[in-house]
């Protein structure tokens, strides 16, 4: 900038009106520092525009300054702050999925109710009202996603000294509890998989893996044949990644937490099943003059080159669930994550919480108890155990 200014003509302006430079013939640069009297934060107004004369340039500079004050830079609207924050995290290397998903949640959930509001005017009550307007029951995990998409840009506003505190951080959601846990029953799972088997055997096999291991949807889809260890005294499957989908784009990432990198034991029945599945998979590849590489995806429609799309799995489970409801065989909506709930709640009846936490890939056993603790309580058994203590 120093070199540019040395080759340009500086125009003297009244104090407080900034500086105006003609960078080259017809191109002008305008700069001004504005200090917020309340926060003492310094804002830099910087504009470059085309003008044929100095008088025209001064007119454009005055309009830029006027527009800047009209926009209230010390107290911008939430839409403006969100745009600034999104641009910032994109420049800092945030993943494509994080940027797009944040934008999607913000536009669908917060923009209508809060986007037009000045950030200093946003209160916890406004956030509560926006969440409460949703019809029907909303799962805690969904509300957490909504809050994450709001909390981050408001934290950016706090760091920029637009606001004194972040109202989204003061919103009390409460701990996630077993009330949100909705495990699928053995019969429901069997019917859903059989229904999917008729249309897409590969997606049906992915659902069987969900049922047998309690893995997350993206973790199952990310499995490669090299992750399956079907020989030896203790067969197991390695979990070391996850596949995500945003629109038509697919990506692979690390597991949700460091604890997500884990090995899950396979029963003898599961080993027999997956050996048979590999045999059929090899035969399918051979009929197309192909071979299945160890690096190939286990659940794939093109012999391992690309994984099944995560959204396809969810859609097929939803469609199967809907058809079964219409047939009167299932009385509720079923999702892929309900298999994970079923594995967790069933294992916690007999296994130590740390062992179950390790299998699920939770960051801590406390999280396992917070999420799955409530459904495992058997009032009758607890009463009997209390009686025994009384006898002792």
C-alpha positions as CSV (number, residue, x, y, z in Angstrom):
1,X,0.0,0.0,0.0
2,X,2.9,2.3,0.8
3,X,4.2,2.0,-2.8
4,X,0.8,2.6,-4.2
5,X,0.3,5.7,-2.2
6,X,3.7,7.1,-3.2
7,X,2.7,7.0,-6.9
8,X,-0.7,8.5,-6.2
9,X,-2.0,11.9,-5.5
10,X,-3.3,12.5,-2.0
11,X,-6.3,14.7,-1.6
12,X,-6.5,16.7,1.6
13,X,-9.9,16.3,3.3
14,X,-11.4,17.7,6.5
15,X,-10.4,15.9,9.7
16,X,-12.4,12.8,10.3
17,X,-13.3,12.4,6.6
18,X,-10.5,9.9,5.7
19,X,-8.0,10.0,2.9
20,X,-8.6,9.9,-0.9
21,X,-6.0,8.8,-3.4
22,X,-5.9,8.6,-7.2
23,X,-4.1,5.4,-7.8
24,X,-4.1,5.7,-11.5
25,X,-6.0,7.7,-14.2
26,X,-9.6,7.5,-13.2
27,X,-9.1,4.9,-10.3
28,X,-9.5,6.2,-6.8
29,X,-8.9,4.7,-3.3
30,X,-10.7,5.9,-0.2
31,X,-9.7,5.0,3.4
32,X,-11.1,6.0,6.7
33,X,-10.7,4.8,10.3
34,X,-13.8,4.9,12.5
35,X,-13.6,4.3,16.2
36,X,-16.6,3.0,18.1
37,X,-17.0,5.4,21.1
38,X,-18.4,2.5,23.2
39,X,-16.1,-0.4,22.6
40,X,-13.2,1.6,21.3
41,X,-13.0,-0.9,18.4
42,X,-11.4,0.6,15.2
43,X,-13.2,-0.1,12.0
44,X,-11.4,0.4,8.6
45,X,-13.4,1.7,5.7
46,X,-11.7,0.9,2.5
47,X,-13.2,1.4,-1.0
48,X,-11.8,1.5,-4.6
49,X,-13.9,3.1,-7.3
50,X,-13.8,4.7,-10.8
51,X,-14.3,8.4,-11.2
52,X,-13.4,10.8,-14.0
53,X,-12.7,13.8,-11.7
54,X,-11.8,14.6,-8.2
55,X,-15.2,16.1,-7.5
56,X,-16.9,12.9,-8.6
57,X,-14.4,10.9,-6.5
58,X,-15.2,13.0,-3.4
59,X,-18.9,12.4,-4.0
60,X,-18.4,8.6,-4.2
61,X,-16.3,8.8,-1.1
62,X,-19.0,10.7,0.8
63,X,-21.6,8.1,-0.3
64,X,-19.4,5.2,0.8
65,X,-19.0,6.8,4.2
66,X,-22.7,7.5,4.5
67,X,-23.6,3.9,3.5
68,X,-21.1,2.7,6.1
69,X,-22.7,4.6,8.9
70,X,-26.2,3.6,7.7
71,X,-25.2,-0.1,7.9
72,X,-24.3,0.4,11.6
73,X,-20.9,-1.4,11.5
74,X,-20.7,-1.5,15.3
75,X,-24.0,-3.4,15.5
76,X,-24.6,-5.3,12.3
77,X,-27.5,-7.6,11.6
78,X,-27.0,-11.4,12.2
79,X,-27.1,-12.1,8.5
80,X,-24.1,-9.9,7.9
81,X,-22.2,-11.4,10.8
82,X,-23.0,-14.9,9.6
83,X,-21.7,-14.0,6.1
84,X,-18.4,-12.6,7.6
85,X,-18.0,-15.7,9.8
86,X,-18.6,-18.1,7.0
87,X,-16.1,-16.3,4.8
88,X,-13.5,-16.4,7.6
89,X,-13.8,-20.2,8.3
90,X,-13.7,-20.9,4.6
91,X,-10.4,-19.0,4.3
92,X,-9.0,-20.8,7.3
93,X,-9.5,-24.1,5.7
94,X,-12.8,-25.4,7.1
95,X,-14.1,-28.5,5.3
96,X,-16.5,-28.1,2.4
97,X,-19.1,-30.1,4.3
98,X,-18.8,-27.8,7.4
99,X,-19.2,-24.6,5.4
100,X,-22.2,-25.9,3.4
101,X,-23.9,-27.6,6.3
102,X,-23.5,-24.5,8.5
103,X,-25.1,-22.4,5.7
104,X,-27.9,-24.9,5.2
105,X,-28.9,-25.0,8.9
106,X,-28.6,-21.3,9.4
107,X,-30.8,-20.5,6.3
108,X,-33.4,-23.1,7.2
109,X,-33.6,-22.5,10.9
110,X,-32.3,-19.1,12.0
111,X,-32.4,-16.7,9.1
112,X,-36.2,-16.1,9.1
113,X,-36.5,-15.4,12.8
114,X,-33.1,-13.8,13.7
115,X,-31.3,-12.9,10.5
116,X,-32.7,-9.4,10.3
117,X,-32.0,-8.6,14.0
118,X,-29.1,-6.5,15.2
119,X,-26.7,-8.8,17.0
120,X,-26.8,-6.7,20.2
121,X,-30.6,-7.1,20.3
122,X,-30.6,-10.9,20.2
123,X,-31.5,-12.5,23.5
124,X,-31.9,-16.0,24.9
125,X,-35.7,-15.5,24.7
126,X,-35.5,-15.0,20.9
127,X,-33.6,-18.2,20.5
128,X,-36.0,-20.1,22.7
129,X,-39.0,-18.7,20.8
130,X,-37.4,-19.7,17.4
131,X,-36.9,-23.3,18.7
132,X,-40.3,-23.5,20.3
133,X,-42.1,-22.6,17.1
134,X,-41.3,-26.0,15.6
135,X,-44.3,-28.3,15.5
136,X,-44.1,-31.7,17.1
137,X,-41.3,-33.2,19.2
138,X,-37.7,-32.3,18.2
139,X,-34.9,-34.6,19.2
140,X,-32.2,-33.1,21.4
141,X,-29.5,-33.9,18.8
142,X,-31.3,-31.9,16.2
143,X,-31.5,-28.9,18.5
144,X,-27.8,-29.2,19.3
145,X,-27.1,-28.9,15.6
146,X,-29.2,-25.8,15.3
147,X,-27.5,-24.2,18.3
148,X,-24.0,-25.1,16.9
149,X,-24.9,-23.3,13.6
150,X,-25.9,-20.2,15.6
151,X,-23.3,-20.3,18.5
152,X,-20.3,-20.1,16.2
153,X,-21.2,-16.9,14.3
154,X,-22.3,-15.2,17.5
155,X,-19.0,-16.2,19.1
156,X,-17.3,-14.5,16.1
157,X,-19.4,-11.4,16.8
158,X,-18.2,-11.5,20.4
159,X,-14.6,-11.8,19.3
160,X,-15.1,-8.8,17.0
161,X,-16.5,-6.9,20.0
162,X,-19.9,-6.4,18.3
163,X,-21.5,-8.0,21.4
164,X,-20.5,-8.3,25.1
165,X,-21.6,-12.0,25.4
166,X,-22.9,-14.8,23.3
167,X,-26.6,-15.5,24.0
168,X,-26.5,-18.9,22.3
169,X,-23.9,-20.1,24.9
170,X,-26.3,-19.1,27.6
171,X,-29.2,-21.1,26.2
172,X,-29.7,-24.1,28.5
173,X,-30.5,-27.2,26.6
174,X,-29.8,-29.7,29.3
175,X,-28.0,-33.0,29.0
176,X,-28.9,-35.5,26.5
177,X,-30.7,-38.3,28.2
178,X,-32.1,-41.7,27.4
179,X,-35.4,-40.0,26.5
180,X,-34.0,-39.5,23.0
181,X,-32.9,-43.1,22.7
182,X,-35.2,-45.1,20.5
183,X,-33.8,-48.6,19.9
184,X,-35.2,-50.8,17.1
185,X,-36.5,-54.2,18.0
186,X,-35.2,-57.4,16.6
187,X,-38.4,-58.0,14.7
188,X,-38.6,-54.5,13.3
189,X,-35.0,-54.7,12.1
190,X,-35.6,-58.1,10.4
191,X,-38.6,-56.8,8.5
192,X,-36.9,-53.6,7.4
193,X,-33.8,-55.5,6.1
194,X,-36.0,-58.1,4.3
195,X,-37.9,-55.3,2.6
196,X,-34.7,-53.6,1.5
197,X,-33.3,-56.9,0.3
198,X,-35.9,-57.1,-2.4
199,X,-34.7,-53.8,-4.0
200,X,-31.0,-53.5,-3.1
201,X,-29.1,-56.4,-1.5
202,X,-26.0,-54.3,-1.0
203,X,-27.8,-51.7,1.1
204,X,-29.5,-54.6,3.0
205,X,-26.0,-55.9,3.8
206,X,-24.9,-52.5,5.1
207,X,-28.0,-52.5,7.4
208,X,-26.9,-56.0,8.7
209,X,-23.6,-54.6,9.6
210,X,-25.3,-51.8,11.5
211,X,-27.3,-54.4,13.4
212,X,-24.3,-56.6,14.2
213,X,-21.9,-53.9,15.4
214,X,-23.7,-50.7,16.5
215,X,-21.5,-48.6,14.2
216,X,-22.6,-45.3,12.8
217,X,-24.0,-45.1,9.3
218,X,-21.0,-43.3,7.8
219,X,-18.5,-45.7,9.6
220,X,-20.2,-48.8,8.0
221,X,-20.2,-47.3,4.6
222,X,-16.5,-46.4,4.9
223,X,-15.5,-50.0,5.5
224,X,-13.1,-51.6,3.1
225,X,-12.3,-55.3,2.8
226,X,-8.9,-54.7,4.3
227,X,-10.8,-53.7,7.5
228,X,-12.4,-57.1,7.9
229,X,-10.3,-59.7,9.7
230,X,-12.3,-63.0,9.4
231,X,-9.6,-65.4,10.4
232,X,-7.8,-66.1,13.6
233,X,-8.9,-66.8,17.1
234,X,-10.8,-63.5,17.6
235,X,-12.2,-62.1,14.3
236,X,-12.9,-58.4,14.2
237,X,-13.6,-55.4,12.0
238,X,-11.5,-52.2,12.2
239,X,-13.3,-48.8,12.3
240,X,-11.0,-46.1,11.1
241,X,-13.0,-43.6,9.0
242,X,-16.4,-42.3,8.0
243,X,-18.1,-41.3,4.7
244,X,-20.2,-38.2,4.6
245,X,-22.5,-36.8,1.9
246,X,-23.6,-33.3,1.2
247,X,-25.9,-33.1,-1.8
248,X,-24.2,-35.1,-4.5
249,X,-20.7,-34.8,-3.1
250,X,-19.1,-37.6,-1.1
251,X,-16.1,-37.3,1.2
252,X,-14.2,-39.4,3.7
253,X,-13.1,-38.2,7.1
254,X,-11.7,-39.5,10.4
255,X,-14.1,-41.0,12.9
256,X,-16.2,-38.6,15.0
257,X,-13.8,-38.8,18.0
258,X,-10.3,-40.3,18.6
259,X,-12.0,-43.0,20.5
260,X,-13.9,-43.8,17.3
261,X,-10.7,-45.5,16.0
262,X,-11.5,-49.0,17.3
263,X,-11.8,-52.7,16.6
264,X,-15.2,-54.4,17.0
265,X,-15.3,-58.2,17.7
266,X,-17.3,-60.4,15.3
267,X,-19.3,-63.4,16.5
268,X,-18.9,-66.8,14.8
269,X,-22.3,-66.3,13.1
270,X,-21.2,-62.9,11.8
271,X,-17.9,-64.4,10.4
272,X,-19.9,-67.1,8.5
273,X,-22.2,-64.5,7.1
274,X,-19.4,-62.1,5.9
275,X,-17.4,-64.9,4.4
276,X,-20.4,-66.0,2.4
277,X,-21.0,-62.3,1.4
278,X,-17.4,-62.0,0.2
279,X,-17.8,-65.2,-1.8
280,X,-20.9,-63.9,-3.5
281,X,-19.3,-60.6,-4.1
282,X,-16.3,-62.2,-5.8
283,X,-18.6,-64.2,-8.0
284,X,-20.4,-61.1,-9.0
285,X,-17.1,-59.4,-9.9
286,X,-15.9,-62.4,-11.8
287,X,-19.0,-62.4,-13.9
288,X,-18.1,-58.9,-15.0
289,X,-14.4,-59.8,-15.6
290,X,-13.4,-57.9,-12.5
291,X,-11.6,-58.6,-9.2
292,X,-12.3,-57.2,-5.8
293,X,-9.3,-55.5,-4.3
294,X,-8.7,-55.5,-0.6
295,X,-8.8,-51.7,-0.7
296,X,-12.3,-51.8,-2.2
297,X,-15.4,-50.7,-0.3
298,X,-17.4,-53.6,1.2
299,X,-20.8,-52.0,0.4
300,X,-20.5,-50.7,-3.2
301,X,-22.5,-50.9,-6.4
302,X,-19.4,-50.9,-8.6
303,X,-17.2,-53.7,-7.1
304,X,-15.5,-51.6,-4.4
305,X,-14.6,-48.4,-6.4
306,X,-17.1,-46.2,-4.7
307,X,-19.1,-46.7,-1.5
308,X,-22.9,-46.8,-1.2
309,X,-24.2,-43.2,-0.8
310,X,-25.1,-42.6,2.9
311,X,-28.4,-40.9,1.9
312,X,-29.4,-43.8,-0.2
313,X,-29.2,-46.1,2.8
314,X,-31.3,-43.7,4.9
315,X,-33.9,-43.3,2.2
316,X,-34.2,-47.0,1.7
317,X,-34.7,-47.6,5.4
318,X,-37.3,-44.8,5.5
319,X,-39.2,-46.2,2.5
320,X,-39.1,-49.8,3.9
321,X,-40.4,-48.4,7.2
322,X,-43.2,-46.5,5.5
323,X,-44.3,-49.6,3.5
324,X,-44.3,-51.8,6.6
325,X,-46.4,-49.2,8.4
326,X,-48.9,-49.2,5.6
327,X,-49.0,-53.1,5.8
328,X,-49.6,-52.9,9.5
329,X,-46.4,-54.8,10.4
330,X,-44.5,-51.8,11.9
331,X,-46.2,-49.0,13.9
332,X,-43.5,-46.3,13.8
333,X,-40.8,-44.6,11.7
334,X,-37.5,-46.4,11.6
335,X,-34.0,-44.9,11.0
336,X,-30.5,-46.5,10.6
337,X,-29.3,-45.0,13.9
338,X,-31.9,-47.0,15.8
339,X,-29.7,-50.1,15.3
340,X,-26.9,-48.3,17.2
341,X,-29.3,-47.6,20.0
342,X,-30.4,-51.2,20.1
343,X,-26.8,-52.5,20.4
344,X,-26.0,-50.0,23.1
345,X,-29.1,-50.6,25.3
346,X,-28.8,-54.4,25.0
347,X,-25.1,-54.6,25.8
348,X,-25.5,-52.3,28.8
349,X,-27.8,-54.9,30.5
350,X,-24.8,-57.3,30.9
351,X,-21.6,-55.5,30.1
352,X,-19.6,-52.9,31.9
353,X,-20.2,-49.3,30.6
354,X,-16.5,-48.8,29.8
355,X,-16.6,-51.8,27.5
356,X,-19.7,-50.6,25.7
357,X,-18.4,-47.1,25.5
358,X,-15.2,-48.5,23.8
359,X,-17.3,-50.5,21.3
360,X,-19.5,-47.5,20.4
361,X,-16.5,-45.2,20.0
362,X,-17.7,-42.7,22.5
363,X,-15.2,-40.1,23.9
364,X,-16.0,-41.2,27.4
365,X,-18.1,-43.7,29.4
366,X,-19.9,-40.7,30.9
367,X,-21.4,-39.9,27.5
368,X,-22.5,-43.5,27.2
369,X,-24.3,-43.3,30.5
370,X,-25.8,-39.9,29.8
371,X,-27.3,-41.1,26.5
372,X,-28.2,-44.7,27.2
373,X,-28.4,-44.9,31.0
374,X,-32.2,-44.3,31.4
375,X,-33.6,-47.1,29.2
376,X,-31.7,-49.8,30.9
377,X,-33.3,-49.3,34.3
378,X,-35.7,-52.2,35.2
379,X,-37.9,-50.9,38.0
380,X,-39.0,-54.4,39.0
381,X,-35.4,-55.7,39.2
382,X,-34.3,-52.6,41.1
383,X,-37.1,-53.2,43.7
384,X,-36.0,-56.8,44.1
385,X,-32.4,-55.7,44.6
386,X,-33.4,-53.2,47.2
387,X,-35.3,-55.9,49.0
388,X,-32.2,-58.0,49.1
389,X,-30.2,-55.1,50.6
390,X,-32.9,-54.7,53.2
391,X,-32.6,-58.4,54.1
392,X,-28.9,-58.2,54.5
